[in-house]
């Protein structure tokens, strides 16, 4: 009789605890970007299993609750959606997502040898993202605002999710282009030739002395060599 009661009690305890174990939460997190390392702000993250939604922040980082085997879909205007499956049972699962720009039939740009490799790459990126970058930004107020009424702020225009997404995307694109230009001039090969640094030391020096965009736009090649030399001398003394 006692053995029977013990088994019954254990069965009740298991029945109480099992649902909680089956619903153990996993925090899925990571960053959403594309093949050019362009982060995608305000991308939509949807747990198809539970119906929950989330948005990435301005840096493309996201977080959403899930359980094992839930399917998560990532969407961003102008990109193909991507779906992943949660594999962990508990804890935090990091999933960095790289979305692919949807194909568009765009006119090619006629180029010639007068362009630098950076300029050719920049033209190609502009062609690739053009239909997103050319989307007009919504104004602060509509055209029928009554005189003297002041500015009308509409949550369905300038401050809607899609509008914020579009504006931040354009800002991120501009920052990406600046970094691409800097990297086209401040290269490991050039810095190594000037300083003699290799391997980890070269990477550390370049990280500690990464130039700003305005400097790279205004400085000539010879002055850039002097600039790197001066930075190297100061870096060695640290």
C-alpha positions in Angstrom: 0.0 0.0 0.0 2.8 2.4 0.9 4.7 1.5 -2.3 1.5 2.2 -4.3 1.1 5.6 -2.6 4.8 6.4 -3.3 4.4 5.7 -7.0 1.2 7.7 -7.2 2.9 10.6 -5.4 5.9 10.5 -7.8 3.6 10.4 -10.7 1.8 13.5 -9.5 5.1 15.3 -9.0 6.3 14.3 -12.5 3.0 15.5 -14.0 3.5 18.9 -12.3 7.1 19.4 -13.3 7.0 17.9 -16.8 5.0 20.8 -18.4 7.6 23.3 -17.1 10.5 21.2 -18.4 8.8 20.9 -21.8 8.4 24.7 -22.0 11.9 25.6 -21.0 12.7 29.0 -22.6 15.6 29.7 -24.9 16.7 33.3 -25.5 17.7 33.6 -29.2 19.9 36.5 -29.9 22.4 37.8 -32.5 23.0 40.3 -35.2 21.3 40.7 -38.6 23.4 42.0 -41.5 24.2 41.1 -45.1 27.1 40.0 -47.2 28.6 43.5 -47.1 28.5 43.6 -43.3 25.7 46.2 -43.6 23.7 45.9 -40.4 19.9 45.9 -40.9 18.0 48.0 -38.3 14.4 47.4 -37.3 14.3 44.0 -39.1 11.3 41.9 -38.2 12.0 38.7 -36.3 9.0 36.3 -36.0 8.7 33.1 -34.0 6.4 31.2 -36.4 5.6 28.6 -33.7 4.4 31.1 -31.1 3.5 34.0 -33.2 5.7 36.4 -31.2 7.4 39.3 -32.9 10.5 41.3 -32.3 12.6 44.0 -34.0 16.3 44.4 -34.3 17.8 47.6 -32.9 19.8 50.3 -34.8 22.9 48.1 -34.8 21.0 45.1 -36.2 21.0 43.2 -32.8 17.9 41.3 -31.8 16.4 39.1 -29.1 13.4 36.8 -29.0 12.1 34.1 -26.7 11.6 30.6 -28.1 11.7 26.9 -27.2 13.5 24.1 -28.9 12.4 23.3 -32.5 10.7 26.7 -32.8 11.1 28.2 -36.3 12.3 31.9 -36.4 12.0 33.9 -39.6 13.9 37.2 -40.3 12.5 39.7 -42.8 13.7 43.1 -44.0 12.4 45.2 -46.9 14.3 44.5 -50.2 15.8 41.2 -48.8 14.9 37.6 -49.1 13.6 36.2 -45.8 15.6 33.6 -43.9 14.3 31.0 -41.5 16.3 29.2 -38.7 15.4 26.5 -36.2 16.1 26.7 -32.5 18.3 23.7 -31.5 19.0 24.4 -27.8 16.8 23.4 -25.0 17.7 26.1 -22.4 19.9 29.1 -22.1 20.9 31.5 -24.8 21.4 30.5 -28.5 23.3 33.0 -30.6 22.3 33.1 -34.3 23.9 35.7 -36.5 21.9 36.1 -39.7 23.1 37.3 -43.1 20.2 38.2 -45.4 20.5 38.3 -49.2 19.3 41.2 -51.3 16.4 40.3 -53.4 17.2 40.1 -57.2 16.2 43.2 -59.2 16.5 43.7 -63.0 18.5 46.9 -63.0 20.4 48.6 -65.7 24.1 48.0 -65.7 26.5 50.8 -65.3 29.0 51.2 -68.0 32.5 51.4 -66.5 36.0 51.9 -67.8 39.6 51.7 -66.6 39.4 55.3 -65.3 37.7 54.0 -62.1 39.7 52.7 -59.1 38.8 49.3 -57.7 37.1 51.1 -54.8 35.0 53.2 -57.2 34.0 50.1 -59.2 33.0 48.3 -56.0 31.1 51.4 -54.8 29.2 51.6 -58.1 28.2 48.0 -57.8 27.0 48.5 -54.3 25.0 51.5 -55.4 23.4 49.4 -58.1 22.7 46.6 -55.7 21.0 48.8 -53.0 19.7 51.5 -55.3 16.1 50.7 -55.2 16.2 50.8 -51.4 18.3 54.0 -51.2 16.1 55.8 -53.7 12.9 55.3 -51.6 11.7 58.8 -50.6 11.7 59.7 -46.9 8.3 60.7 -45.5 8.0 64.4 -44.3 7.2 65.5 -40.8 3.8 66.7 -41.9 1.3 66.2 -44.7 0.7 68.8 -47.4 -2.7 69.7 -46.0 -1.6 70.9 -42.6 -3.8 73.9 -41.6 -2.1 77.3 -41.4 -1.0 78.0 -37.8 -1.5 74.4 -36.7 2.2 73.7 -36.4 3.9 70.5 -37.4 1.8 67.4 -37.4 3.7 64.3 -36.1 2.1 61.1 -37.5 3.1 57.7 -36.1 2.1 56.3 -39.5 4.5 58.4 -41.5 7.9 59.6 -40.3 7.9 57.5 -37.1 6.5 54.3 -38.4 8.5 51.1 -38.3 9.1 51.0 -42.0 10.1 54.7 -42.1 12.6 54.3 -39.2 13.9 51.2 -40.9 14.5 53.0 -44.2 16.1 56.0 -42.6 18.5 54.0 -40.4 19.3 51.7 -43.3 20.4 54.7 -45.4 22.5 56.0 -42.5 24.2 52.6 -42.0 24.8 52.5 -45.8 26.6 55.8 -45.7 28.8 54.6 -42.7 29.6 51.4 -44.5 30.7 53.3 -47.6 33.0 55.5 -45.5 34.6 52.4 -43.9 35.0 50.8 -47.3 36.8 53.9 -48.6 39.1 54.0 -45.5 39.9 50.3 -45.9 40.7 50.8 -49.6 43.5 53.2 -48.7 44.6 52.1 -45.2 45.4 48.6 -46.2 47.5 45.9 -44.4 49.8 45.7 -47.4 50.6 49.4 -47.3 50.9 49.7 -43.6 53.2 46.6 -43.5 55.4 48.2 -46.2 55.8 51.4 -44.2 56.1 49.9 -40.6 57.5 46.5 -41.2 54.8 45.0 -38.9 53.4 41.6 -39.5 50.7 39.3 -38.1 49.1 40.3 -34.8 51.3 43.3 -34.3 50.1 44.7 -37.7 46.5 44.1 -36.8 46.9 45.8 -33.4 48.6 48.8 -34.9 45.9 49.2 -37.5 43.1 48.8 -34.9 44.7 51.4 -32.6 45.3 53.9 -35.4 42.3 53.5 -37.6 41.9 56.8 -39.4 38.8 58.9 -39.8 37.0 59.3 -43.1 37.7 63.1 -43.4 41.5 62.5 -43.0 41.5 59.8 -45.7 39.5 62.1 -48.1 41.8 65.1 -47.7 45.3 63.5 -47.5 47.4 62.6 -50.5 49.3 59.3 -50.9 52.7 60.7 -49.9 51.2 62.5 -46.9 49.5 59.2 -46.0 52.9 57.5 -45.8 54.2 60.2 -43.5 51.0 60.0 -41.4 51.5 56.2 -41.0 55.1 56.7 -40.1 54.3 59.3 -37.4 51.6 57.1 -36.0 54.0 54.1 -35.9 56.7 56.1 -34.0 54.2 57.2 -31.4 52.7 53.7 -31.1 56.1 52.1 -30.5 56.7 54.4 -27.5 53.6 53.3 -25.7 
